[in-house]
Amino acid sequence: MVSIVPLEYEYCEKVHEIAKECLPEAWSLDGIRDVLKYDNNIYYVAVDKSSRKVVGFGGIMIVADEAELLNIAVTKSYRQQGIAGAMLNELMSEAETLGAYRMLLEVREHNAVARKFYVDNGFVELGNRKNYYDNPVDNAVIMEKIFDKE
């Protein structure tokens, strides 16, 4: 079992380790610490309740009435347990609370697992950005989820 909690300074080094493991375009440790400086950056970490180990993270940036998913990652040994989905749900809920009507993201065109994850969570593909990613070079698929306003 994990808890989804707001990113705190004390978690930044572990987030950086997970980013290096999971994301080819990982941010620097200073870049991760910098997200804490801005009110429009919302980041959460997944913490294993028994070991207190940080096992995943995810973050959004709110701009006007839109949210952009900046990244989401779960360390390999904790995948397939619903952690990424729990973080995504928390981030979408927070985005709606802060007035966003939709969430946008970019995902590597060749990352079929991530693309399926987002489709399964209600995102649709809008278009592509050629050669958006480095290491390796890949196109980005732009995806969107419109939040239900009931």
C-alpha positions as CSV (number, residue, x, y, z in Angstrom):
1,M,0.0,0.0,0.0
2,V,1.1,3.5,-0.8
3,S,0.1,7.0,0.3
4,I,-0.1,9.8,-2.3
5,V,1.3,12.9,-0.6
6,P,2.5,16.4,-1.7
7,L,6.1,16.6,-2.8
8,E,8.3,18.0,0.0
9,Y,11.9,19.1,-0.2
10,E,13.0,16.0,1.7
11,Y,11.7,13.8,-1.1
12,C,13.5,15.5,-4.0
13,E,16.6,13.4,-4.0
14,K,14.6,10.2,-4.2
15,V,12.4,11.7,-6.9
16,H,15.5,12.5,-8.9
17,E,16.7,8.9,-8.6
18,I,13.3,7.6,-9.9
19,A,13.4,10.2,-12.7
20,K,16.9,9.0,-13.8
21,E,15.7,5.3,-13.7
22,C,12.4,5.9,-15.5
23,L,12.6,9.0,-17.7
24,P,15.3,9.4,-20.5
25,E,14.7,13.2,-20.3
26,A,15.0,13.4,-16.5
27,W,15.3,16.7,-14.8
28,S,18.2,17.7,-12.7
29,L,18.0,17.6,-8.9
30,D,17.9,21.4,-8.9
31,G,15.1,21.3,-11.5
32,I,13.1,19.1,-9.2
33,R,13.7,21.3,-6.2
34,D,12.7,24.3,-8.3
35,V,9.1,23.0,-8.8
36,L,8.5,23.7,-5.1
37,K,9.0,27.4,-5.6
38,Y,6.0,28.0,-7.8
39,D,2.3,27.8,-6.8
40,N,1.2,26.6,-10.2
41,N,3.4,23.4,-10.0
42,I,1.6,20.6,-8.2
43,Y,3.6,17.5,-7.5
44,Y,2.9,14.4,-5.5
45,V,4.9,11.4,-4.5
46,A,3.9,7.8,-3.7
47,V,5.3,6.6,-0.5
48,D,5.2,2.9,0.5
49,K,3.4,2.9,3.9
50,S,5.5,0.1,5.4
51,S,9.0,1.1,4.3
52,R,8.4,4.9,4.0
53,K,10.2,4.6,0.6
54,V,9.3,7.0,-2.2
55,V,8.3,4.8,-5.1
56,G,6.8,7.2,-7.6
57,F,6.0,10.8,-8.4
58,G,3.9,12.9,-10.7
59,G,3.4,16.6,-11.4
60,I,1.4,19.1,-13.3
61,M,1.6,22.8,-14.1
62,I,-1.5,24.9,-14.0
63,V,-1.6,27.8,-16.6
64,A,-4.8,29.8,-16.6
65,D,-7.6,27.2,-17.0
66,E,-5.5,24.3,-18.3
67,A,-3.3,21.7,-16.6
68,E,-0.2,20.2,-18.2
69,L,1.0,16.8,-17.0
70,L,4.7,17.3,-16.8
71,N,5.7,13.8,-15.7
72,I,4.7,10.7,-13.9
73,A,6.9,7.8,-13.0
74,V,6.9,4.7,-10.8
75,T,10.0,2.8,-9.9
76,K,10.1,-0.6,-11.7
77,S,9.6,-2.8,-8.7
78,Y,6.3,-1.1,-7.8
79,R,4.7,-1.0,-11.3
80,Q,1.4,-2.7,-12.2
81,Q,0.0,-1.9,-8.7
82,G,-2.2,1.1,-9.6
83,I,0.2,3.7,-8.3
84,A,0.5,5.7,-11.5
85,G,-3.3,5.7,-11.8
86,A,-3.7,6.8,-8.2
87,M,-1.3,9.7,-8.8
88,L,-2.9,10.7,-12.0
89,N,-6.3,10.7,-10.4
90,E,-5.0,12.9,-7.6
91,L,-3.4,15.3,-10.1
92,M,-6.6,15.5,-12.2
93,S,-8.7,16.1,-9.1
94,E,-6.3,18.9,-8.0
95,A,-6.3,20.4,-11.5
96,E,-10.1,20.5,-11.5
97,T,-10.2,22.0,-8.0
98,L,-7.9,24.8,-9.2
99,G,-10.2,25.6,-12.1
100,A,-8.7,23.6,-15.0
101,Y,-11.2,22.4,-17.6
102,R,-8.7,20.0,-19.3
103,M,-5.3,18.3,-18.9
104,L,-2.7,18.1,-21.7
105,L,0.4,16.0,-22.0
106,E,3.0,14.8,-24.4
107,V,4.1,11.2,-24.5
108,R,6.7,9.4,-26.6
109,E,5.1,8.0,-29.8
110,H,6.9,4.7,-29.3
111,N,5.8,4.3,-25.6
112,A,2.8,2.1,-26.3
113,V,2.4,1.2,-22.6
114,A,2.2,4.9,-21.5
115,R,-0.1,5.8,-24.4
116,K,-2.5,2.9,-23.5
117,F,-2.4,4.0,-19.8
118,Y,-3.5,7.5,-20.8
119,V,-6.2,6.3,-23.2
120,D,-7.5,4.0,-20.4
121,N,-7.7,7.1,-18.2
122,G,-9.8,9.0,-20.6
123,F,-7.2,10.9,-22.7
124,V,-7.5,11.2,-26.5
125,E,-4.8,11.9,-29.0
126,L,-4.8,15.4,-30.5
127,G,-1.7,15.4,-32.7
128,N,2.1,14.9,-33.0
129,R,5.2,16.9,-32.5
130,K,8.0,15.7,-34.8
131,N,11.4,14.9,-33.1
132,Y,10.2,16.4,-29.8
133,Y,12.3,14.0,-27.7
134,D,16.0,13.3,-27.6
135,N,17.8,10.2,-26.2
136,P,16.5,8.5,-28.3
137,V,14.9,10.9,-30.9
138,D,11.1,10.3,-30.9
139,N,8.0,12.1,-31.8
140,A,5.6,13.3,-29.1
141,V,1.9,12.4,-29.2
142,I,-0.1,15.3,-27.7
143,M,-3.0,14.0,-25.6
144,E,-5.9,15.7,-23.9
145,K,-8.6,14.9,-21.3
146,I,-11.5,17.3,-20.9
147,F,-12.9,17.3,-17.3
148,D,-16.5,16.7,-16.8
149,K,-18.2,19.7,-15.4
150,E,-21.4,18.5,-13.6
